[in-house]
């Protein structure tokens, strides 16, 4: 995922300054003048580049602290609508560019749900049972989307969730519904960032009611795992996956539990903890010896 617009602007200016420097150097070599004017200009550009690099580094640090929920120091960026828009746009851009990978992580591929007759009532009732598996859940929402009824299903589910705010599984199902425009890359710009924030809020509501809600914690952790390091979500993803590993040890085994070990190991590896990554994958393989993804990560296939 690319950095927010603010950082991109600084980076673009720095690159442009570097290009001007290169042209001046070439000009100087070609003419052999060694002009004091050119030398002075080169020094000025070098100072500007250094200042921009420092500014870029400071902005990165400030956004990391804001993204991680830290209190900004005096004079730093604060969480304002403008900054939220930058963050939302950056997250949305990444989600659009990686929609296929996100879709695979949270519930199947497009081929799971071919275009078919869609019945709003039946689909809503199936979701309300609270017993759906990943592929079935994905298929229902995909049929709604392909039938042009996504918003109808979401509105109906929002109404049910509002009427039953203490139902943790219902809050999770609503969060999963909010992910759909991101999974399919159908939301753009700030709008996509808003969908992501809605989903995260719904998952939080589910976990506040039931900290052991596997679906809500897993989807929240997976979503965090796709955020870039600049937003400080990697630690939160790891923490949630670690909680899931502990919770799964007290639950009846389910095939989807293997994904917890896979993602946890991936996050460890991304943060430079290779030994812990292998430990997580091996722990998962001990519980799920035939899991193809875990075996591949460990080089066994």
C-alpha positions as CSV (number, residue, x, y, z in Angstrom):
1,X,0.0,0.0,0.0
2,X,1.3,3.4,-0.9
3,X,1.7,6.1,1.7
4,X,-1.0,8.8,2.2
5,X,-1.3,11.7,-0.2
6,X,0.7,14.0,2.1
7,X,3.7,11.8,2.0
8,X,3.4,11.2,-1.7
9,X,3.6,14.9,-2.3
10,X,6.8,15.2,-0.4
11,X,8.3,12.2,-2.1
12,X,7.3,13.5,-5.5
13,X,8.9,16.9,-4.8
14,X,12.1,15.1,-3.6
15,X,12.2,13.0,-6.8
16,X,11.7,16.0,-8.9
17,X,14.5,17.9,-7.2
18,X,16.7,14.9,-7.8
19,X,15.9,15.0,-11.4
20,X,16.8,18.7,-11.6
21,X,20.1,18.0,-9.9
22,X,20.9,15.3,-12.4
23,X,20.1,17.7,-15.3
24,X,22.4,20.4,-13.8
25,X,25.2,17.9,-13.3
26,X,24.9,16.7,-16.9
27,X,24.8,20.4,-18.1
28,X,27.9,21.1,-16.1
29,X,29.7,18.1,-17.5
30,X,28.8,19.0,-21.0
31,X,29.8,22.7,-20.9
32,X,32.8,22.3,-18.5
33,X,32.0,25.7,-17.1
34,X,32.0,24.8,-13.3
35,X,29.9,27.8,-12.9
36,X,29.5,29.2,-9.4
37,X,25.8,29.7,-10.2
38,X,25.4,26.1,-11.0
39,X,27.3,25.0,-7.9
40,X,25.2,27.3,-5.7
41,X,22.0,25.9,-7.2
42,X,23.2,22.3,-6.6
43,X,23.8,23.1,-3.0
44,X,20.4,24.7,-2.7
45,X,18.7,21.7,-4.2
46,X,20.7,19.3,-1.9
47,X,19.5,21.3,1.1
48,X,15.9,21.2,-0.1
49,X,16.1,17.4,-0.7
50,X,17.5,16.9,2.8
51,X,14.7,19.0,4.3
52,X,12.1,17.1,2.4
53,X,13.5,13.8,3.5
54,X,13.4,15.0,7.2
55,X,9.8,16.2,6.7
56,X,8.8,13.0,5.1
57,X,10.3,11.0,8.0
58,X,8.6,13.2,10.6
59,X,5.2,12.9,8.8
60,X,5.6,9.1,8.8
61,X,6.2,9.1,12.5
62,X,3.3,11.3,13.2
63,X,0.9,9.2,11.1
64,X,2.1,6.1,12.8
65,X,1.4,7.5,16.2
66,X,-2.1,8.7,15.1
67,X,-2.9,5.4,13.4
68,X,-1.8,3.5,16.5
69,X,-4.1,5.7,18.7
70,X,-1.2,7.5,20.4
71,X,-1.5,11.1,21.6
72,X,0.2,13.5,19.3
73,X,2.8,15.9,20.8
74,X,2.3,19.7,20.7
75,X,2.2,20.9,17.1
76,X,1.9,17.4,15.6
77,X,-0.8,16.2,13.3
78,X,-4.1,15.4,15.1
79,X,-6.8,13.1,14.0
80,X,-9.0,15.5,12.0
81,X,-11.4,14.8,9.1
82,X,-8.8,15.8,6.6
83,X,-6.2,13.4,8.1
84,X,-8.9,10.7,8.3
85,X,-9.6,11.2,4.6
86,X,-5.9,10.8,3.8
87,X,-5.8,7.5,5.8
88,X,-9.0,6.3,4.4
89,X,-8.0,7.0,0.8
90,X,-4.6,5.2,1.3
91,X,-6.3,2.2,2.8
92,X,-8.9,2.1,0.1
93,X,-6.3,2.3,-2.6
94,X,-4.5,-0.7,-1.2
95,X,-7.7,-2.7,-0.8
96,X,-8.7,-2.0,-4.4
97,X,-5.2,-3.1,-5.7
98,X,-5.3,-6.2,-3.6
99,X,-9.0,-7.1,-3.8
100,X,-8.3,-10.7,-5.0
101,X,-6.0,-11.5,-2.1
102,X,-8.4,-10.0,0.4
103,X,-11.3,-11.9,-1.0
104,X,-9.4,-15.2,-0.7
105,X,-8.5,-14.5,2.9
106,X,-12.0,-13.6,4.1
107,X,-14.2,-16.1,2.4
108,X,-13.6,-17.7,-0.9
109,X,-13.3,-16.9,-4.6
110,X,-15.7,-15.4,-7.1
111,X,-16.3,-18.9,-8.5
112,X,-17.9,-19.9,-5.2
113,X,-21.1,-18.1,-6.1
114,X,-22.2,-18.1,-9.7
115,X,-25.0,-15.8,-10.7
116,X,-28.2,-17.3,-9.4
117,X,-31.7,-16.4,-8.4
118,X,-31.5,-14.2,-5.3
119,X,-34.2,-14.1,-2.6
120,X,-33.7,-11.4,-0.1
121,X,-35.8,-13.0,2.6
122,X,-34.2,-16.4,2.4
123,X,-30.7,-14.8,2.3
124,X,-31.4,-12.6,5.3
125,X,-32.8,-15.6,7.2
126,X,-29.7,-17.7,6.4
127,X,-27.5,-15.0,7.7
128,X,-29.6,-14.6,10.9
129,X,-29.1,-18.3,11.8
130,X,-25.6,-17.3,12.8
131,X,-24.3,-20.7,11.7
132,X,-22.9,-19.9,8.3
133,X,-19.5,-21.1,7.1
134,X,-17.1,-18.9,5.2
135,X,-17.8,-20.0,1.7
136,X,-21.6,-20.0,2.2
137,X,-21.5,-16.6,3.7
138,X,-19.4,-15.3,0.9
139,X,-21.8,-16.9,-1.7
140,X,-24.8,-15.2,-0.2
141,X,-23.3,-11.8,-0.4
142,X,-21.9,-12.4,-3.8
143,X,-25.3,-13.4,-5.2
144,X,-26.8,-10.2,-3.6
145,X,-24.1,-8.2,-5.3
146,X,-24.5,-9.8,-8.7
147,X,-28.3,-9.5,-8.5
148,X,-28.0,-5.8,-7.7
149,X,-29.5,-6.4,-4.2
150,X,-26.4,-5.8,-2.1
151,X,-27.7,-2.6,-0.6
152,X,-31.1,-4.1,0.1
153,X,-29.6,-7.0,2.0
154,X,-27.2,-4.7,3.9
155,X,-30.0,-2.3,4.8
156,X,-32.2,-5.2,6.1
157,X,-29.2,-6.5,8.1
158,X,-28.5,-3.1,9.6
159,X,-32.1,-2.8,10.7
160,X,-31.9,-6.2,12.4
161,X,-28.5,-5.4,14.1
162,X,-29.9,-2.1,15.4
163,X,-33.0,-3.9,16.8
164,X,-30.8,-6.5,18.5
165,X,-27.6,-4.7,19.5
166,X,-26.6,-7.3,22.1
167,X,-26.3,-10.1,19.4
168,X,-22.6,-10.5,18.9
169,X,-22.8,-12.8,15.9
170,X,-25.2,-10.4,14.2
171,X,-22.8,-7.5,14.7
172,X,-20.1,-9.7,13.0
173,X,-22.4,-10.5,10.1
174,X,-22.9,-6.8,9.6
175,X,-19.2,-6.1,9.6
176,X,-18.7,-8.8,7.0
177,X,-21.3,-7.2,4.9
178,X,-19.5,-3.9,5.1
179,X,-16.4,-5.6,3.7
180,X,-18.0,-6.6,0.5
181,X,-17.3,-3.3,-1.5
182,X,-13.7,-3.7,-0.5
183,X,-13.4,-7.4,-1.3
184,X,-14.7,-6.7,-4.8
185,X,-13.0,-3.4,-5.4
186,X,-16.3,-1.6,-6.0
187,X,-15.7,1.3,-3.6
188,X,-13.2,4.0,-4.4
189,X,-11.4,6.8,-2.6
190,X,-12.6,7.9,0.8
191,X,-15.8,5.9,0.3
192,X,-13.8,2.6,0.5
193,X,-12.0,3.8,3.6
194,X,-15.4,4.5,5.2
195,X,-16.5,0.9,4.4
196,X,-13.3,-0.4,6.1
197,X,-13.9,1.7,9.2
198,X,-17.6,0.6,9.4
199,X,-16.5,-3.1,9.2
200,X,-13.9,-2.6,12.0
201,X,-16.4,-0.9,14.2
202,X,-18.9,-3.7,13.8
203,X,-16.2,-6.3,14.6
204,X,-15.3,-4.3,17.7
205,X,-19.0,-4.3,18.7
206,X,-19.1,-8.0,18.3
207,X,-16.0,-8.6,20.4
208,X,-17.2,-6.2,23.1
209,X,-20.2,-8.5,23.5
210,X,-18.3,-11.8,23.0
211,X,-14.5,-11.7,23.2
212,X,-14.5,-15.4,22.1
213,X,-16.4,-14.6,18.8
214,X,-13.9,-16.4,16.4
215,X,-15.4,-14.9,13.2
216,X,-15.2,-11.3,14.4
217,X,-11.7,-11.6,15.7
218,X,-10.3,-13.5,12.7
219,X,-11.8,-11.1,10.2
220,X,-10.6,-8.1,12.2
221,X,-7.1,-9.5,12.4
222,X,-7.0,-10.4,8.7
223,X,-8.1,-6.9,7.8
224,X,-5.4,-5.4,10.0
225,X,-2.8,-7.7,8.4
226,X,-3.4,-6.0,5.0
227,X,-2.7,-2.5,6.4
228,X,0.7,-1.2,5.6
229,X,3.3,-0.9,8.4
230,X,3.0,3.0,8.4
231,X,-0.4,2.7,10.2
232,X,0.9,0.6,13.0
233,X,-1.7,-2.2,12.6
234,X,0.8,-5.1,12.4
235,X,1.1,-5.4,16.1
236,X,-2.7,-5.3,16.5
237,X,-3.0,-8.1,13.9
238,X,-0.4,-10.2,15.7
239,X,-2.1,-9.7,19.0
240,X,-5.5,-10.8,17.7
241,X,-4.1,-13.8,16.0
242,X,-2.3,-14.8,19.2
243,X,-5.5,-14.5,21.1
244,X,-7.2,-16.7,18.5
245,X,-4.5,-19.4,18.9
246,X,-5.1,-19.4,22.7
247,X,-8.9,-19.5,22.3
248,X,-8.7,-22.2,19.7
249,X,-6.9,-24.5,22.1
250,X,-10.0,-24.6,24.2
251,X,-12.4,-25.1,21.2
252,X,-13.4,-28.1,19.1
253,X,-11.1,-28.2,16.1
254,X,-12.4,-26.7,12.9
255,X,-10.6,-26.6,9.5
256,X,-10.6,-22.8,9.3
257,X,-8.5,-22.7,12.5
258,X,-5.4,-23.6,10.4
259,X,-5.6,-20.1,8.8
260,X,-5.0,-18.5,12.2
261,X,-1.5,-20.1,12.4
262,X,-0.8,-19.3,8.7
263,X,-1.6,-15.6,9.1
264,X,0.1,-15.4,12.5
265,X,3.3,-16.8,11.0
266,X,3.0,-14.5,8.0
267,X,2.8,-11.5,10.3
268,X,5.8,-12.6,12.4
269,X,7.8,-13.0,9.2
270,X,6.7,-9.6,7.9
271,X,8.0,-8.0,11.2
272,X,11.3,-9.8,11.0
273,X,10.6,-12.6,13.5
274,X,11.4,-15.5,11.3
275,X,11.9,-18.0,14.2
276,X,8.5,-17.2,15.7
277,X,7.0,-17.5,12.2
278,X,8.3,-21.0,11.8
279,X,7.1,-21.8,15.3
280,X,3.6,-20.7,14.5
281,X,3.5,-22.6,11.2
282,X,4.8,-25.8,12.9
283,X,2.3,-25.4,15.7
284,X,-0.5,-25.2,13.1
285,X,0.9,-28.1,11.2
286,X,0.9,-30.3,14.3
287,X,-2.9,-29.6,14.6
288,X,-3.6,-29.7,10.9
289,X,-0.9,-31.9,9.3
290,X,-2.6,-32.0,5.9
291,X,-3.1,-28.2,5.5
292,X,-1.5,-27.3,2.1
293,X,-0.8,-23.7,3.0
294,X,1.1,-24.5,6.1
295,X,3.0,-27.3,4.4
296,X,4.0,-24.9,1.6
297,X,5.2,-22.2,4.1
298,X,7.4,-24.8,5.7
299,X,8.7,-26.1,2.4
300,X,7.2,-29.5,2.8
301,X,5.5,-29.8,-0.6
